Amino acid sequence: MKHSSEYELFEQYNLSGHLLKNRIVMAPMTRCRAIGNIPNELMATYYGQRSGAGLIITEGTAPSPNALGYARIPGMYSDEQVEGWKKVVDEVHRKNGKIFCQLMHTGRVSHPANMPPNSQILAPSAIKLEDTKMYVDNQGELKMPVAKAMDKNEIEKTIDEYRHSAANAIRAGFDGVEIHGANGYLIQQFLNTASNHRQDEYGGSIANRCRFGLKVVEAISSEIGPERTGIRLSPFGVMNEMEHFDEIEDQYLYFVTQLNRLDIAYVHLVDHESMGAPEVPEEIKREIRILFKNSLILSGGYDKERAEHDLSKGHADLIAFGRPFISNPDLVTRFYENAKLAIPNTDLFYTPGEEGYTDYEKLHEKIKI
Ligand SMILES: Cc1cc2nc3c(=O)[nH]c(=O)nc-3n(C[C@H](O)[C@H](O)[C@H](O)COP(=O)(O)O)c2cc1C
């Protein structure tokens, strides 16, 4: 039984050997500032400004050219990208922060105009997205082409790309890697019946739909260590045209049971109800909390009060904040001082440049860029 005093927002936390200075996590957020898919000084400034968080999880980062669905997102497959990430990591470490890299393969959520030559849009099955569009620079919102259904070689190669990019992340100095298994990207495309119609060992049953994601987790944790591996999941999430299906709850419980076997550092659950998504039953979060033996991060629509409540009730070990960190680089200080929070400018979430990115002010110092 954990005691409520263990769950103070501003207390240190030992995340599988990583000593976090508080329980406040910066949630992964794609910001589209990586021109040429290479991390840069501007990104180092942005993350450095937010290093008051106990743990920063980076924006979704592509483990392969095939994973570059969105414009201007960073990768982790080339030496140039590793060098770029070193600047980010060094800046966060210099300020005494910890940082994990989120590896995101967009799968079918992609457009060739956002991808380099010789890349391919891959997915478990060739099923088109009906309503979701993809933004392309200078062209606007475009329909996405139908992905190619992955053959066994492509599955193996993709798992290997994840493994290689996790090793690259450690080479860049990251404290660990978060596998993006949420929000309708490649791993969830395997998990969900809306996007997985396969009839081989990667589809058709709970164990088969989980196989790809678990192989990715296994590959990464054996490469860099389970204590440096986490995963983000969005049970009942519908982003990118995911659907509810009869076995969904049992499937997530099976998945988490397997994660226990692999002994990874954390599970990070997403609930996008605050962003207009359908409600995620509290029950599934509680079941995962009970089932998963290592750390649990909860995220989605949190403010300070709700975070303290959930920590004090033992519902989670850490709480991740997304949008509040965009407009409040010193979110931890503001929480500590019960100060007013600045509202983010949503028009500038994904635009290139420093505006709406590194120019939000701290309470006690004007940020110099
Ligand atoms: C601009 C923006 C970009 C995002 N990009 C990612 C991403 O790359 N990976 C991810 O897992 N979630 C992403 N999310 C979701 C956030 O991590 C978080 O779950 C969501 O914002 C809800 O938390 P909040 O209410 O604290 O903002 C993004 C959200 C926003 C607002």
The ligand as a Gaussian input file, in Angstrom:
#p B3LYP/6-31G(d) Opt

LIG

0 1
 C        0.580000      20.504000     -30.233000
 C        0.401000      19.087000     -29.743000
 C        1.195000      18.089000     -30.256000
 C        1.089000      16.772000     -29.772000
 N        1.943000      15.808000     -30.226000
 C        1.978000      14.586000     -29.642000
 C        3.002000      13.641000     -29.955000
 O        3.913000      13.886000     -30.753000
 N        2.962000      12.443000     -29.315000
 C        1.985000      12.133000     -28.410000
 O        1.989000      11.031000     -27.854000
 N        1.013000      13.011000     -28.085000
 C        1.001000      14.234000     -28.653000
 N        0.072000      15.161000     -28.249000
 C       -0.854000      14.845000     -27.147000
 C       -0.281000      15.346000     -25.803000
 O        0.847000      14.605000     -25.413000
 C       -1.326000      15.241000     -24.668000
 O       -1.731000      13.905000     -24.536000
 C       -2.542000      16.126000     -24.921000
 O       -2.153000      17.449000     -25.250000
 C       -3.486000      16.155000     -23.722000
 O       -2.823000      16.657000     -22.587000
 P       -3.072000      18.177000     -22.069000
 O       -4.544000      18.270000     -21.805000
 O       -2.234000      18.278000     -20.839000
 O       -2.641000      19.090000     -23.189000
 C        0.135000      16.460000     -28.769000
 C       -0.702000      17.493000     -28.286000
 C       -0.565000      18.792000     -28.744000
 C       -1.427000      19.872000     -28.159000

